[in-house]
């Protein structure tokens, strides 16, 4: 593989656009997304901003308002405000699928696996939101490692709310042997962040990635998580 392209990736648990001030404001989320100017964005806890449970509306809303292509993978399709994961991309989406990561007796979870066509080749993106218990995450991270191992030659970005802050546990993850990460910034809770729950991992990157939690503007109140952004140079594929 020769050459490399710069990619700005972003992961953000938007908490159904419910801010820490108790206001549900999708407009604040959109301002943060548009100001970040990311090439790809993984969103977690995305709900219908109209509150009317319209099928596909979260995807249409965030894709339309950002001008990005989108994939939706709902984890909870019931009730007045179904929600789940959304992946937004500036590049064409060659293929995508939702991978079920649900552990029996726990909240439904999934991952979006997508192949994107960037100017100098393909990139694989895996966007997810993992469970709250350690045993649950162990099963889910093993499944993610299996996804990564399907093709070790393609440049890969894995990102999302991984609900893990203990460094020892992160190093023990199977996918940690296949991917690399820079120092993960603290992103939760948004007003006084102490835990690095929201993370970005890569494979076949060139040079050191710059990873930071966005704390400017409305980021401190728009959700209980801060958005995390990585500027990455990925090899060609």
C-alpha positions in Angstrom: 0.0 0.0 0.0 1.3 3.4 -0.9 0.2 6.9 -0.2 -2.2 8.1 2.5 -5.2 10.3 2.9 -6.2 12.4 5.9 -9.6 11.6 7.4 -11.4 13.4 10.2 -13.6 10.8 12.1 -16.0 11.7 14.8 -18.0 9.6 17.4 -20.8 11.2 19.4 -23.4 9.7 21.8 -26.1 12.4 21.3 -28.5 11.0 24.0 -31.5 11.4 21.7 -30.5 15.2 21.5 -31.4 15.6 25.2 -29.0 18.1 26.7 -27.9 18.2 30.3 -30.1 21.3 30.7 -33.2 19.0 30.1 -33.9 20.4 26.6 -34.3 18.1 23.6 -32.5 20.2 20.9 -31.5 18.4 17.6 -30.5 21.8 16.3 -27.7 22.0 18.8 -26.5 18.6 17.7 -26.5 19.6 14.1 -24.5 22.7 14.8 -21.8 20.6 16.5 -21.8 18.1 13.6 -21.5 20.8 11.0 -18.9 22.8 12.8 -16.7 19.6 13.2 -16.5 19.1 9.4 -15.8 15.4 9.8 -15.5 13.0 6.9 -17.4 10.3 8.8 -19.5 10.4 11.9 -20.7 7.7 14.2 -23.8 8.7 16.3 -25.2 6.7 19.1 -28.6 6.9 20.8 -30.2 8.6 17.8 -33.9 9.0 17.9 -36.6 10.6 15.8 -36.2 14.3 16.4 -39.9 14.9 15.7 -41.0 12.5 18.4 -43.4 10.8 16.0 -41.5 7.5 15.6 -41.4 7.9 11.8 -39.6 5.0 10.2 -36.2 6.1 9.0 -36.6 9.7 10.1 -33.5 9.9 12.3 -31.4 8.9 9.3 -33.1 11.2 6.9 -32.9 14.1 9.3 -29.2 13.9 10.2 -28.2 12.9 6.7 -30.2 15.7 5.1 -29.1 18.4 7.5 -25.4 17.6 7.3 -25.3 16.8 3.6 -23.7 13.4 4.3 -24.7 9.9 3.2 -26.1 7.8 6.0 -26.8 4.3 7.4 -29.1 3.6 10.3 -29.1 0.6 12.6 -31.9 0.9 15.1 -31.4 -1.1 18.3 -34.8 -0.4 19.8 -37.7 -0.1 17.4 -40.5 0.0 19.9 -42.2 2.8 21.9 -42.7 6.4 21.2 -39.0 7.2 20.5 -37.1 4.3 18.9 -33.3 4.9 18.7 -30.0 3.3 17.7 -26.8 3.9 15.7 -26.3 6.1 12.7 -23.2 6.3 10.5 -22.7 9.4 8.3 -20.1 9.6 5.5 -19.0 12.1 2.9 -17.8 9.2 0.6 -19.9 6.6 -1.3 -21.0 3.6 0.7 -20.2 0.5 -1.2 -21.7 -2.0 1.2 -23.1 -2.0 4.8 -24.7 -4.3 7.3 -26.0 -4.2 10.9 -24.3 -6.8 13.1 -26.3 -7.9 16.1 -24.2 -7.7 19.3 -27.1 -8.2 21.8 -26.3 -10.4 24.8 -29.2 -12.3 26.3 -30.9 -10.4 29.1 -29.2 -7.1 28.3 -30.2 -4.1 26.3 -30.2 -4.6 22.5 -26.9 -3.6 20.8 -25.4 -3.6 17.3 -22.6 -2.4 15.1 -22.7 -0.9 11.7 -20.1 -2.4 9.4 -19.5 -0.4 6.2 -17.1 -0.2 3.3 -16.6 3.3 2.0 -14.9 4.5 -1.2 -12.5 7.3 -0.5 -10.4 8.9 -3.3 -7.4 6.5 -2.9 -9.2 3.3 -2.0 -11.6 1.7 0.3 -11.9 2.1 4.1 -13.8 -0.2 6.4 -15.7 1.5 9.2 -17.2 -0.3 12.3 -19.5 2.0 14.4 -21.0 0.7 17.6 -22.3 1.3 21.1 -21.3 -1.4 23.6 -23.1 -2.6 26.7 -22.8 -1.5 30.3 -21.5 -4.7 32.0 -17.9 -6.0 31.7 -19.0 -9.5 30.8 -21.3 -8.1 28.1 -18.5 -6.0 26.6 -16.2 -9.0 26.6 -18.6 -10.9 24.4 -19.2 -7.9 22.2 -15.5 -7.0 21.8 -14.7 -10.6 20.8 -17.3 -10.2 18.0 -15.7 -7.0 16.9 -12.3 -8.7 16.8 -13.9 -11.3 14.5 -15.2 -8.5 12.2 -11.8 -6.9 12.0 -10.0 -10.2 11.4 -12.2 -10.9 8.3 -9.8 -8.7 6.3 -6.5 -7.5 7.8 -5.4 -5.7 4.7 -8.1 -3.0 4.4 -7.6 0.2 6.3 -10.1 0.2 9.2 -11.6 2.7 11.6 -13.6 1.3 14.7 -15.3 4.0 16.7 -18.2 4.5 19.1 -19.3 4.7 22.7 -17.4 1.7 24.0 -18.5 2.2 27.6 -15.0 1.3 28.9 -12.6 3.5 30.8 -10.3 1.0 32.5 -7.0 0.9 30.6 -6.3 -2.7 31.6 -9.6 -3.9 30.2 -9.0 -2.1 26.9 -5.6 -3.7 26.5 -7.2 -7.1 27.1 -9.7 -6.7 24.3 -9.1 -9.1 21.4 -9.4 -6.3 18.8 -6.7 -4.3 20.6 -4.2 -6.8 19.2 -5.4 -5.9 15.7 -6.0 -2.2 16.0 -4.2 0.8 17.4 -5.3 3.9 19.3 -3.9 7.1 20.5 -4.5 8.4 24.0 -8.2 8.5 24.5 -9.6 11.8 25.7 -12.1 12.0 28.6 -15.6 12.5 27.2 -18.1 11.7 30.0 -19.9 13.4 31.7 -19.8 16.4 29.3 -19.7 19.2 31.8 -16.8 17.7 33.9 -15.4 14.8 31.8 -13.5 12.1 33.7 -14.1 8.9 31.7 -12.9 8.1 28.1 -16.0 6.2 27.1 -16.0 7.4 23.4 -13.1 6.0 21.5 -11.6 5.7 18.0 -9.3 2.8 16.9 -7.5 2.4 13.6 -5.6 -0.1 11.4 -3.1 0.8 8.7 -2.8 4.5 9.7 0.3 6.5 8.9 1.9 8.6 11.6 0.4 9.7 14.9 -3.4 10.4 15.1 -4.6 13.5 16.8 -7.6 12.6 19.0 -9.5 15.1 21.1 -12.8 15.7 22.8 -14.6 18.8 21.5 -15.4 21.1 24.4 -16.2 24.4 22.6 -19.5 26.0 21.9 -22.6 24.0 22.9 -20.7 20.7 23.2 -20.8 20.9 27.0 -24.6 21.0 27.2 -26.0 19.4 24.1 -25.6 15.8 25.4 -24.1 14.1 28.5 -21.2 13.0 26.3 -18.7 15.1 24.5 -18.0 14.4 20.8 -14.6 12.8 20.2 -12.7 13.6 17.0 -9.6 12.0 15.4 -7.5 13.3 12.5 -6.1 10.2 10.9 -3.8 9.5 8.0 -4.8 6.1 6.5 -2.9 4.1 4.0 -4.3 3.6 0.5 -6.1 0.4 -0.3 
